[in-house]
Amino acid sequence: NNVFKYVIPTSSNGPLKVAVFNRLNWCWKALVELPKGLFRDQSGRVIESQEFNGVNYGIVEVSPLCYTVLTKVSDSGVIGGDGAIKAYEVDDGVILENEYLKVKVGFDATIKSIYDKILCKEFISSEGNVLKVHVCKPGAFDAWDIEESTIKDPGVRLMVIDPPKIIAHGPVFAFVKYSLRHGESTVDQEIRIFKGSRLIEFKTHLNWVDKGCLLKAWFNLNVKSEKAHFEIPFGVVERSTVKVSSWDKAKFEVPALRWMDLSNGEYGFAIISNSRHGYSVNGSTVGLSLLKSSVMPNPWSDIGYNELTYYIYPHDGDYYSGEVYRRAYEIYSGVKTWVFKYDGEVPLMKPIIKVDGGILESLKLSESLNGVVARIYDISGKGCEVNVELNGVFNVYEVNIIEDNPKLLAENAKTFKINLNPFEIKTLLFTMV
């Protein structure tokens, strides 16, 4: 907010405004909490919104590396365009439906179907999001290790104590909620879909009491591939889904930073999670570890109340062409908002840098305070050309990660190009001429 005060004019009167800042180097539509009322953006478009529990949610299209300003034009509330998000009951469950997806949640609190209406593709082979408790057999390092026998254990499904019920549906989102139990532990889960998105959100509330448990969410998919991809810092790792060698068999639980993806080149299925990082993949069956109530060295590990959210993302193409990495960054980064008043038009901001190609991972002042540093990397695994446009004339240097050993790339430049090898990271220093 202190930064916003230096770049956005304010006044004590005038209409209420909201600045929405996007730190990513691409345009996307963000779900934003807004004050009550009707808002328009700077191009005059009305922001579709929906109220729930006293909060006004709107979908805002944000430009890369700059802010979008919304202006309140009316105290009236919700407005929606064509095709509100549907939620309705059928004989054996509840349907959630938007422009892209038709999702069926059974009354046993499992996903029975995810049908993509654009791709004409069913992504679930039998059931999805099956929550199971596996007996966690302590090994030499209970809190850190998961034994293979734990994963091979068929597990116990959580018991439904409150079946799926429709909680909300409108122009922006719709969701159902249900409650499950295992022993003395309870799990409340909300499944939510959004306008204009293939993301399916699982907001999970755990009140866990039972010790010695590994809780996983399992998905049986209608996607066949011998390889799965897992995000690591500044890259992607490919692992086999077919357990043939002893090396592959040892990977019954593997890590990922924010997402994993199972794709066959034509379509795929990703799981995105910022706070849970353990995955099990065997053929077309994928499991995400949600909780491990180990007893050594801390007998209270994961005991008590926990909140977590994970997402699934059916898509076309592979992880790169299907933009799995972008959805993960959007979930992780979100947007920053600032509410203020100003009697007039707020000037449009021109970003200091535009990056087309690659991922702009960071943008900051240099350690020497004599310029700006950008760190860009390739996530495709194939290499890419990156086109950079600067808001001004700069000398451009490539430096190492600690910003030493500068190598001049461009002099007195407003635009330039660099080429990245597969998963290569480049650190660039811009100094004023």
Steps between C-alpha positions, in 0.01 A plus 500: 500500500788739569627441146155565353490838675807613307372400155121551523344841574241517779261756646272527802188495284388360170374157400635185661768327295692173519847452352576138408869426441630200305865394552495238222624560146174396334138615502248290694159516668520512879236441766513812719327601823336837441301745712125470457365666190532505123843570346635578152855472377689771309365381166141534625429129540272404788663258745293186544458439871330277753437548871550221751515524880514878481794506257478625140707291257581622151692367200755758385720479191843623606777614266859373532725665760276798567174598667139519390278761665132430569252778578182457700204623296205377705404363840299227334650157536538198283517507125573205277541446130375210294518151643497506879684212664249220547454274800217249518414162647449179306393157626848389607683823573554868427608663173725807479524647151665795325597580139773235496421227751216288629601352835295236679546454875341182634314488827789285628716817473713379208534643150307277260565696182699793361382556145666768290234645270753662266734202466209250514706297745423315825796522741387263779511126434321391818526738796699808593590678823453182701627586849665198664690443823800269472662346805826689544758241603791676667838442340837629612387862457125497557429869450699517175469157336204325344536123477405320179268275699303809602428590136421139408255480789152526339401760754169582665255743344375779718137464606250757375324675789350786298453436124575761231266799508485802271615806696522767230468553128500817295676693224852452641519164680305208640592246765386207707601403852508171689644349820691177556626308802772252590506385860480818705633718216285706262555654157284775348555558131367749245521435125482821298505591129532846347383691196734476203736248660579128494636514855312300763573607858497274806496711816564261787457542877653225715434445869731203552529293815610150395872421502702280267303594185588603148206677332506509120266621226492246214399559139434219250553670166401438142845617386764249399867596483827330587640829633385758752650844558570667834599860564827568681655845563572655157424178314301181445591136571368211291429173684367166381145395582586138415683325783746274316849569637596499866559875468142557386359269766680703767310812390170405661487848660672789325520878556385793289519871567155623394359260241514164329355415161400181320460565125503301180573793268137554400356564845604473860411530866692706756489529878610837638581553868704771670517329838499124433788353304486118516360301206453134414456406133438148373377479142190721482448516876628810680498573873577824687608473866298735718599408856743274688436467873831335587596425860879544491674728582196726553196303622272793403595534132204630295271454800237771546344741253653544154387682187626426152392552141591305191378516142456268206534625146390299194648650186593447137856432384786436741603689814654779290244552222220442753650777720506298821794708622304821445201381703739402781669842498162675498385301803831554679546870423143626490458877472550791738217748554476849646174686570513879476309811388588734218297765322622446144651249264798309633777499236582168345828350615758390246701210641876536525542179302300276266611139460367279220621143536645331806401562861589824674565350842621815676543873444684704762751773573857386454703433814724795406189722458626617160237325288222246470548122492273255319527122523347310206492127430366246252237256625421326170804271512560582134659841527341825386558847362417783740407846372544779754365855472618763751325819611800719427854468370729266692828321476433128539744259662491129575627431853533194718259418778680724750505779239873487429703472177281720278503422127358771272210371288354824364591868519254792498221248446123518530448152357718191476484121467662214686495126436454254784611139488265237652432599863775764487490790747637842404546793736493839327607841633353821353680828571387848393698662221 
